[in-house]
């Protein structure tokens, strides 16, 4: 493995760690939105997290994460309040960042 490949692997690992933390916060936002659908702060935070995933996934070799982030972003932008779907996307992203053998 070259130094460049090692550095990229390290960055991918950091992306996975920060994404796990992001997913926890996103889950909390969805919990809040299920209890309080009009909570603009939780919706804004959730949108920001999905936007981050949409922009960063492909950068680190996780194209599917970018796709999932874009789908959720569109739902939020169009006013589609779909907490169950957002949870599905959060779970799907979680599966994508798990190491593959």
C-alpha positions as CSV (number, residue, x, y, z in Angstrom):
1,X,0.0,0.0,0.0
2,X,1.3,3.4,-0.9
3,X,1.4,6.3,1.4
4,X,-1.4,7.9,-0.6
5,X,-3.5,4.8,-0.3
6,X,-2.8,4.7,3.4
7,X,-3.8,8.3,3.9
8,X,-7.0,7.8,1.9
9,X,-7.9,4.7,4.0
10,X,-7.3,6.8,7.1
11,X,-9.6,9.5,5.8
12,X,-12.3,6.9,4.9
13,X,-12.0,5.7,8.5
14,X,-12.5,9.2,9.9
15,X,-15.5,9.6,7.6
16,X,-17.0,6.4,8.9
17,X,-16.5,7.6,12.5
18,X,-18.0,11.0,11.9
19,X,-20.8,9.5,10.0
20,X,-21.7,7.3,12.9
21,X,-21.9,10.4,15.1
22,X,-23.9,12.2,12.5
23,X,-26.4,9.3,12.3
24,X,-26.9,9.4,16.0
25,X,-27.8,13.1,15.8
26,X,-30.0,12.5,12.8
27,X,-31.9,9.8,14.7
28,X,-32.5,12.3,17.6
29,X,-33.8,14.8,15.0
30,X,-36.2,12.3,13.6
31,X,-37.4,11.4,17.1
32,X,-38.1,15.1,17.8
33,X,-39.9,15.4,14.5
34,X,-42.1,12.4,15.2
35,X,-43.1,14.1,18.5
36,X,-43.2,17.6,17.1
37,X,-43.7,17.7,13.3
38,X,-43.5,21.5,13.3
39,X,-40.1,21.6,15.0
40,X,-38.1,23.7,12.4
41,X,-34.8,23.5,14.3
42,X,-34.8,19.7,14.2
43,X,-35.8,19.7,10.5
44,X,-33.0,22.2,9.7
45,X,-30.5,20.1,11.5
46,X,-31.7,16.9,9.7
47,X,-31.5,18.7,6.4
48,X,-28.0,19.9,7.1
49,X,-26.9,16.3,8.0
50,X,-28.4,14.8,4.8
51,X,-26.8,17.6,2.8
52,X,-23.4,16.7,4.3
53,X,-23.9,13.0,3.5
54,X,-24.9,13.9,-0.1
55,X,-21.8,16.0,-0.6
56,X,-19.2,13.8,1.2
57,X,-20.2,10.2,0.4
58,X,-18.8,10.0,-3.1
59,X,-15.6,11.9,-2.0
60,X,-14.7,9.0,0.3
61,X,-15.9,6.2,-2.1
62,X,-19.4,5.8,-0.8
63,X,-21.5,6.7,-3.8
64,X,-24.6,5.1,-2.3
65,X,-24.4,7.4,0.8
66,X,-24.4,10.4,-1.5
67,X,-27.4,9.0,-3.4
68,X,-29.3,8.4,-0.1
69,X,-28.5,11.9,1.2
70,X,-29.8,13.4,-2.0
71,X,-33.0,11.5,-1.8
72,X,-33.6,12.7,1.8
73,X,-32.7,16.2,0.8
74,X,-35.3,16.2,-1.9
75,X,-37.9,14.9,0.6
76,X,-37.2,17.8,2.9
77,X,-37.0,20.4,0.2
78,X,-40.4,19.3,-1.2
79,X,-42.0,19.3,2.3
80,X,-42.5,15.6,2.4
81,X,-42.6,14.8,6.0
82,X,-41.5,11.2,6.0
83,X,-39.9,10.2,9.3
84,X,-40.2,6.5,8.6
85,X,-38.4,6.9,5.3
86,X,-35.7,9.1,6.9
87,X,-35.2,6.3,9.4
88,X,-34.8,3.8,6.6
89,X,-32.2,6.0,5.0
90,X,-30.3,6.4,8.2
91,X,-30.2,2.6,8.6
92,X,-29.1,2.2,5.0
93,X,-26.3,4.7,5.5
94,X,-25.3,2.8,8.6
95,X,-25.0,-0.4,6.6
96,X,-23.0,1.3,3.9
97,X,-20.2,2.5,6.4
98,X,-19.8,-0.9,7.9
99,X,-16.4,-2.5,6.9
100,X,-16.7,-5.0,4.1
101,X,-14.8,-8.2,4.1
